Amino acid sequence: MGLLSGLSHFGLGNLENMEIYEEENKAADMEKNKPAVKVVREEEFLFDKSYTCPVCGREFKARTIRTGRAKLAGSDQDLRPRYEQIEVLKYDVIMCPCCGYTALSRFFEFVTPQQAKNIKNIISLNFTSQTETKVTYTYDEALERYQMALANAIVKKTKASEKAYICLKTAWLLRSKAEHLDQDLPDYEAQKKQCEDGENEFLRNALDGFMTARRSEGFPMCGLDQSTVDYLIAVTAVRFGQHEVAGRLVMGILQSSANPRMKDRARELKRIVGEKLKEKGASSGT
């Protein structure tokens, strides 16, 4: 007897030979025949770009993101960009392996004679030359390069905005590292806290630097217009409880000719600032 042989009693004899798992088998066959999903490796986003060091004059190559290769997936509240399949931030620092001069890619070529002299006397004199053999950079290797960029910026006596921008991007890099930590690591919690503490330290310095730059420099700074810099200051100020500072800057953005997307971000931040101030008021009242 078939499993469904009794169906003829109900006038459904035509269904007696149905396969119980036919649909499941078809689905399994379809899944089996699907083309394999290609795993994209990080190195496929990169190429070796040639540079001439403006300090020592030597030529070298650095790992660089291919134009148009990385696809933007979104951004955080403080404008940190997120890309699919690769962390672009890891490759935004250029370091001369010969003399140690290091900077964010947007600043690398711009060095005055006095700045070059400072770098030679303070950094190059003690720098251990590097052999670039890396196909990709780990987060820790990228962090070291950002630290070198900040050290060079300090030695160059560069503008506050440049140092603030380096601090901001270093904080973003640490956030990304924390997000990609292997949760099975025995010291996962300790590593995560170390990243979070480092992120906060760099963000505090970014906030201080941008506030100083806003008082003493013109716009654009670091390629950013005033509404973007004001928003970065405001959103970071909220993080550290400086709600009055954030509120003033947000109102300025909303009253300016900033683009609609930036105004939308400012409105959302204004809502958050309002809630924080209400909480603060309620807490003071009790």
N, C-alpha and C positions, 0 to 999 in steps of 0.2 A: 504494500500500500504506500502511496505517496503521502507526503506530509499534509497535503491539502486535498486528498482524494475525497473527503466528505463534502466538499463544496457543491458537488452536483446536486446534492439534496436541496440546495438553495437556488438551483438554476444557474450556478456559476461554475459549471464544469470546465469552461474555457480557462479558468484561472488555476486549475489543479496542478499544472506543471510549472508554475512560476518559480523562479530562483529566489530563495530567501535573501541572499546577500549579493544579488546582481548589481545593485546600485553602488554598494560598498566596493565590490570588485572593480567596477568601472572606474570609480573615483581613484582607487589605488593604482590602476593601470595608467590613468591620466597623470597622476602625480609622478609615477615612475618614468613616464615619457616626457616630462617637463624638461626643458633645457636647463642645465646646471647654472645656478646664479654665479656670475663671475665675482670672485673676491678681489676687490681693488686694493692693491698694496700702496702704502704711503709713498714709496719712492716713485710711483707712477705720476704723482703730482709735481715732482721736482725735476730740476735740471741744474747743471753747474753753470752759473753765470760768472763772467770774467769781470774783475774790478782792478782798478789801479789805486793803490793806497795814497791818499793825499798827504800823508805824513812822511812815509819812507820811500814812496815812489815805486814800490815793487808791485808786480802783478800777481794776482791770485784768483782762485775760484771759490765761490760760496754756493751752498745749496739754496735754491730759490724756487718759490712756487711758480708753476707755469701760468701765464696769463690766461684767465678764463677757465682754468681747470677746476678750481675749487668752487663748489656750489653753496651759496649762502642759504642756511636753513632757518635763520632768525636771529634775534638779538635779545640780550638780557635787559633789564630795566635801566641799567647804567650804560647801555649801548655796546656792551661786549658782543662782537659778532660771533655767531656760531656757524660753522661750516660742516657739511656732510663729509664724513669719512676721513677728515684730516683736521688737525689743529694748526691753522695758518700762523698763529702767534709764534710758534716755535721757530719760524723761519724769517722773522722780520728784523733780526739783528745781524749786522755784517761785522765780522771781526777779521782784521788783517793777521794772519798767522805768523807774520815776520816780526812786526813791531808792537802788536797788541792794541793798536788803535781800533776802537769798537764804537759803533753807533747804530741807532735805528736806521733802516734803509733810507728813509726820507731825509735824514740829516747827514748821511755818511760823507758826501762829497764836500760839505761846507765846513772848511777849517781855515782859520786865519793863520798867518805866519806865527803869531804869538801863541796861539793855541797849539800849533804843531810843535813848537819849542817846548811848551809845558808838558805835552804828552811824551816827547822824547826824553826829557829830563826826569820825569816822575814815573812813567809807565814803561816805556821801551827799555830804559836802563836796567830794569829788573825783570822784564818779561821773559818767560821761557817760550821760545818759538814752538809752534804747534805744527804737526803734520795732519792735514785734513784728509782723513780716511773714512769718515762717517758717511753712510748712505742716507741715514735719517738721524734725527736727534731725539734723545729721550727728553722727558720733561726736565730732569735734573740738569742735563747738558744745556738745554735751552735757558734754564734759569741762570746758570753760570754766565752765559753770554749776555743776558740782561743785566746782571750785576756788573759785568765788565763795561757795558754801555753806560751805566749810571756812574761808575767810577771815572770813566773818560769824560763824561759831561761835567762832573764836579771839577776835574783837573782842568778842563777847557775853560772853566768859569762861564759856562754857557747860560742862556736865559733860564729863568725860573720855569717858564712854560715847557721847555724841552725836558728838564729834569722831572717835572710833574707828569709829563706824558709818558716818560719811561716808567715811572712808578705806577701809573695807571695800568699800562700794558703788562707790567710784571705781576700786578695783582690779578689781572684777568688770567694770566698764564697759570698762577697758583690755583685759582678757582677751577680751571680746566683740569689741572693735575688731580685735584681732590675728587672731581667727578669721575675720573678714569682710574682711580685706585682700585686694585683688586681687593674685593671685600673678604677674600679668603686669606689674605696676608695675616700672619700672627700679630703684627703690630699695626693693623689697619686703623684702629681708632687713634693711636698716637700719631701716625702719619697724617691722617685727616686733620687732626687738631693743629699739627704743625703747619699744614697748608693754610688753614683758616686764620691762624695767628699771623702768618706771613702776609696773607692777603690783606688783613686789616691794617698791618703796619705800613704796607706800601700804599694803601688807599688813604690813610691819614696823611702821608707825605704828599700824595698827589693832590689832596684837598688843600693843604697848606700852600703848595707850589702854585696851583691854579689861582688861588685867592690873591697871592702875591703878584702873580703875572697880570691878573685883571686890573690891579691898581697901577701897574708900572709899564705895561706893554700895550701895543696896539693890536688890532685884529686885521686879518685872521692870524691866529697863533697855532702853530703846528698843523696848519691846513684846516683849522676849525674856525667857524664863524662865532660871533658873540653869543647867539642863542644856544649853540651847542655847548660852548664852554660854560655858560651860565647853568645850563641843564645839568652838566656833569658835576659842577660844584654843588648844585641843589640836591641832586639825588645822593651824592656822597655825604653831604651835610646831614641829611635825614638819617642815614645809616649810623651816624655818630651823635645823634640827638640834638643837632643844631637846627631846630625846626624854624626858628625865626629867620635865620639866614636863608634857609631854603624857601620859605614863604615869600620873602621879598624878591628873590630871583625869579621864582615861578611867575609871580605877578608881572614882572618885567617882560618875561617871554610872551605871556598871553597878550600883552599890550603892544608887542613889537610886530614887525613884518615877517616873523619866522614862518617857515613853511607849515602847512596844515598838519603834517605828521608830527612835527616837533611840538606844535600846540596841543595835539592830542595827548602826547606824552606828558606835557606840562600840566594839563587838566587832571590827568590821573594822579600825578604827583601832588598836585594841589589838594586833591581829595584825601590822599594819605596823610599829608601834613596836617590838614584840618582834623582828622581823626586822632592823630598823635597829640595835637594841642588840646583837644577835648579831654583825652585821657590824662594828660598832664594837669589840666585844670581840675578834673574830678579828684585826682590824687592829692593835689594841694588842698582842696576843700575838705578832705577828710583828715 
